Amino acid sequence: QLQLVESGGGSAQPGGSLTLSCAASGGALKYYAIAWFRQAPGKEREGVSGISALGGSVHYTDSVKGRFTISRDNAKNTVYLQMNSLRPEDTADYYCAAEPNYMLHSGYPLDDGDFSSWGQGTQVTVSS
């Protein structure tokens, strides 16, 4: 059973940056597509970004395009989400999720029902 642990959350000022990490154990991450989801208080969970198993395909939701960058280091069994130009509306709990043999397409929104392994989440707060 793949286990995921997120880290790197915290507080930032608007315009600031944070880098989230999703470290995997119990399996080789190179076989899994990884996605980052977020959930703000009172809102539904939203797919933020995803990356295919070998990194050839990435997806970003419109609100983070040009500001967030997803990457992966399969040798370290870790996926990253670099978040720049943070906005107050980025405030949420961020979760990474994994699914083996998942065909991720850059043009299609992420569906949390497609991912079977989840981390516990890390909180991101953006405020002045």
Contacts in CASP RR format, 6 or more apart in sequence:
PFRMAT RR
TARGET T0000
AUTHOR 0000-0000-0000
METHOD contacts of the structure
MODEL  1
QLQLVESGGGSAQPGGSLTLSCAASGGALKYYAIAWFRQAPGKEREGVSG
ISALGGSVHYTDSVKGRFTISRDNAKNTVYLQMNSLRPEDTADYYCAAEP
NYMLHSGYPLDDGDFSSWGQGTQVTVSS
1 26 0 8 1.000
1 117 0 8 1.000
2 24 0 8 1.000
2 25 0 8 1.000
2 26 0 8 1.000
2 27 0 8 1.000
2 29 0 8 1.000
2 32 0 8 1.000
2 98 0 8 1.000
2 117 0 8 1.000
3 24 0 8 1.000
3 25 0 8 1.000
3 26 0 8 1.000
3 117 0 8 1.000
3 119 0 8 1.000
4 22 0 8 1.000
4 23 0 8 1.000
4 24 0 8 1.000
4 96 0 8 1.000
4 97 0 8 1.000
4 98 0 8 1.000
4 117 0 8 1.000
4 118 0 8 1.000
4 119 0 8 1.000
5 22 0 8 1.000
5 23 0 8 1.000
5 24 0 8 1.000
5 25 0 8 1.000
5 119 0 8 1.000
5 120 0 8 1.000
6 20 0 8 1.000
6 21 0 8 1.000
6 22 0 8 1.000
6 94 0 8 1.000
6 95 0 8 1.000
6 96 0 8 1.000
6 119 0 8 1.000
6 120 0 8 1.000
6 121 0 8 1.000
6 122 0 8 1.000
7 20 0 8 1.000
7 21 0 8 1.000
7 23 0 8 1.000
7 122 0 8 1.000
8 18 0 8 1.000
8 19 0 8 1.000
8 20 0 8 1.000
8 21 0 8 1.000
8 122 0 8 1.000
9 18 0 8 1.000
9 20 0 8 1.000
9 94 0 8 1.000
9 122 0 8 1.000
9 123 0 8 1.000
9 124 0 8 1.000
10 18 0 8 1.000
10 122 0 8 1.000
10 123 0 8 1.000
10 124 0 8 1.000
10 125 0 8 1.000
11 125 0 8 1.000
11 126 0 8 1.000
11 127 0 8 1.000
12 18 0 8 1.000
12 86 0 8 1.000
12 124 0 8 1.000
12 125 0 8 1.000
12 126 0 8 1.000
13 86 0 8 1.000
13 126 0 8 1.000
13 127 0 8 1.000
13 128 0 8 1.000
14 86 0 8 1.000
14 87 0 8 1.000
14 88 0 8 1.000
14 126 0 8 1.000
14 127 0 8 1.000
14 128 0 8 1.000
15 84 0 8 1.000
15 85 0 8 1.000
15 86 0 8 1.000
15 87 0 8 1.000
15 126 0 8 1.000
16 84 0 8 1.000
16 85 0 8 1.000
16 86 0 8 1.000
16 126 0 8 1.000
17 82 0 8 1.000
17 83 0 8 1.000
17 84 0 8 1.000
17 85 0 8 1.000
17 86 0 8 1.000
18 83 0 8 1.000
18 86 0 8 1.000
18 124 0 8 1.000
19 80 0 8 1.000
19 81 0 8 1.000
19 82 0 8 1.000
19 83 0 8 1.000
20 36 0 8 1.000
20 80 0 8 1.000
20 81 0 8 1.000
20 83 0 8 1.000
20 94 0 8 1.000
20 96 0 8 1.000
20 122 0 8 1.000
20 124 0 8 1.000
21 78 0 8 1.000
21 79 0 8 1.000
21 80 0 8 1.000
22 34 0 8 1.000
22 36 0 8 1.000
22 78 0 8 1.000
22 79 0 8 1.000
22 80 0 8 1.000
22 81 0 8 1.000
22 96 0 8 1.000
22 119 0 8 1.000
23 76 0 8 1.000
23 77 0 8 1.000
23 78 0 8 1.000
24 32 0 8 1.000
24 77 0 8 1.000
24 78 0 8 1.000
24 79 0 8 1.000
24 98 0 8 1.000
25 77 0 8 1.000
27 77 0 8 1.000
28 74 0 8 1.000
28 77 0 8 1.000
29 72 0 8 1.000
29 74 0 8 1.000
29 77 0 8 1.000
29 78 0 8 1.000
29 79 0 8 1.000
29 98 0 8 1.000
30 53 0 8 1.000
30 54 0 8 1.000
30 74 0 8 1.000
31 53 0 8 1.000
31 100 0 8 1.000
31 101 0 8 1.000
32 53 0 8 1.000
32 98 0 8 1.000
32 99 0 8 1.000
32 100 0 8 1.000
32 102 0 8 1.000
32 117 0 8 1.000
33 50 0 8 1.000
33 51 0 8 1.000
33 52 0 8 1.000
33 53 0 8 1.000
33 98 0 8 1.000
33 99 0 8 1.000
33 100 0 8 1.000
33 102 0 8 1.000
33 103 0 8 1.000
33 104 0 8 1.000
34 50 0 8 1.000
34 51 0 8 1.000
34 70 0 8 1.000
34 72 0 8 1.000
34 79 0 8 1.000
34 96 0 8 1.000
34 97 0 8 1.000
34 98 0 8 1.000
35 47 0 8 1.000
35 48 0 8 1.000
35 49 0 8 1.000
35 50 0 8 1.000
35 51 0 8 1.000
35 59 0 8 1.000
35 96 0 8 1.000
35 97 0 8 1.000
35 98 0 8 1.000
35 99 0 8 1.000
35 104 0 8 1.000
35 110 0 8 1.000
35 115 0 8 1.000
36 47 0 8 1.000
36 48 0 8 1.000
36 49 0 8 1.000
36 50 0 8 1.000
36 70 0 8 1.000
36 79 0 8 1.000
36 81 0 8 1.000
36 94 0 8 1.000
36 95 0 8 1.000
36 96 0 8 1.000
36 97 0 8 1.000
37 45 0 8 1.000
37 46 0 8 1.000
37 47 0 8 1.000
37 48 0 8 1.000
37 94 0 8 1.000
37 95 0 8 1.000
37 96 0 8 1.000
37 97 0 8 1.000
37 110 0 8 1.000
37 112 0 8 1.000
38 45 0 8 1.000
38 46 0 8 1.000
38 47 0 8 1.000
38 48 0 8 1.000
38 90 0 8 1.000
38 92 0 8 1.000
38 93 0 8 1.000
38 94 0 8 1.000
38 95 0 8 1.000
38 124 0 8 1.000
39 45 0 8 1.000
39 46 0 8 1.000
39 92 0 8 1.000
39 93 0 8 1.000
39 95 0 8 1.000
40 46 0 8 1.000
40 89 0 8 1.000
40 91 0 8 1.000
40 92 0 8 1.000
40 93 0 8 1.000
43 92 0 8 1.000
45 95 0 8 1.000
45 112 0 8 1.000
46 61 0 8 1.000
46 92 0 8 1.000
47 61 0 8 1.000
47 109 0 8 1.000
47 110 0 8 1.000
47 112 0 8 1.000
48 60 0 8 1.000
48 61 0 8 1.000
48 64 0 8 1.000
48 68 0 8 1.000
48 81 0 8 1.000
48 94 0 8 1.000
48 110 0 8 1.000
49 58 0 8 1.000
49 59 0 8 1.000
49 60 0 8 1.000
49 61 0 8 1.000
49 64 0 8 1.000
49 68 0 8 1.000
49 70 0 8 1.000
49 81 0 8 1.000
49 110 0 8 1.000
50 58 0 8 1.000
50 59 0 8 1.000
50 60 0 8 1.000
50 70 0 8 1.000
50 104 0 8 1.000
50 110 0 8 1.000
51 57 0 8 1.000
51 58 0 8 1.000
51 59 0 8 1.000
51 70 0 8 1.000
51 71 0 8 1.000
51 72 0 8 1.000
51 79 0 8 1.000
51 104 0 8 1.000
52 58 0 8 1.000
52 102 0 8 1.000
52 103 0 8 1.000
52 104 0 8 1.000
53 100 0 8 1.000
53 101 0 8 1.000
53 102 0 8 1.000
54 74 0 8 1.000
55 72 0 8 1.000
57 104 0 8 1.000
57 105 0 8 1.000
57 106 0 8 1.000
58 70 0 8 1.000
58 104 0 8 1.000
58 106 0 8 1.000
59 104 0 8 1.000
59 105 0 8 1.000
59 106 0 8 1.000
59 107 0 8 1.000
59 108 0 8 1.000
59 109 0 8 1.000
59 110 0 8 1.000
60 66 0 8 1.000
60 68 0 8 1.000
60 70 0 8 1.000
61 109 0 8 1.000
61 110 0 8 1.000
63 89 0 8 1.000
64 83 0 8 1.000
64 90 0 8 1.000
66 85 0 8 1.000
67 83 0 8 1.000
67 84 0 8 1.000
67 85 0 8 1.000
67 86 0 8 1.000
68 81 0 8 1.000
68 82 0 8 1.000
68 83 0 8 1.000
68 84 0 8 1.000
69 81 0 8 1.000
69 82 0 8 1.000
69 84 0 8 1.000
70 79 0 8 1.000
70 80 0 8 1.000
70 81 0 8 1.000
70 82 0 8 1.000
71 79 0 8 1.000
71 80 0 8 1.000
71 82 0 8 1.000
72 78 0 8 1.000
72 79 0 8 1.000
72 80 0 8 1.000
73 79 0 8 1.000
73 80 0 8 1.000
79 96 0 8 1.000
81 94 0 8 1.000
81 96 0 8 1.000
83 90 0 8 1.000
83 124 0 8 1.000
86 124 0 8 1.000
86 126 0 8 1.000
87 126 0 8 1.000
88 126 0 8 1.000
88 127 0 8 1.000
89 126 0 8 1.000
90 124 0 8 1.000
90 126 0 8 1.000
91 124 0 8 1.000
91 125 0 8 1.000
91 126 0 8 1.000
91 127 0 8 1.000
92 123 0 8 1.000
92 124 0 8 1.000
93 121 0 8 1.000
93 122 0 8 1.000
93 123 0 8 1.000
93 124 0 8 1.000
94 121 0 8 1.000
94 122 0 8 1.000
94 123 0 8 1.000
94 124 0 8 1.000
95 118 0 8 1.000
95 119 0 8 1.000
95 120 0 8 1.000
95 121 0 8 1.000
96 118 0 8 1.000
96 119 0 8 1.000
96 121 0 8 1.000
97 112 0 8 1.000
97 115 0 8 1.000
97 116 0 8 1.000
97 117 0 8 1.000
97 118 0 8 1.000
97 119 0 8 1.000
98 115 0 8 1.000
98 116 0 8 1.000
98 117 0 8 1.000
98 118 0 8 1.000
99 114 0 8 1.000
99 115 0 8 1.000
99 116 0 8 1.000
99 117 0 8 1.000
102 114 0 8 1.000
102 115 0 8 1.000
END
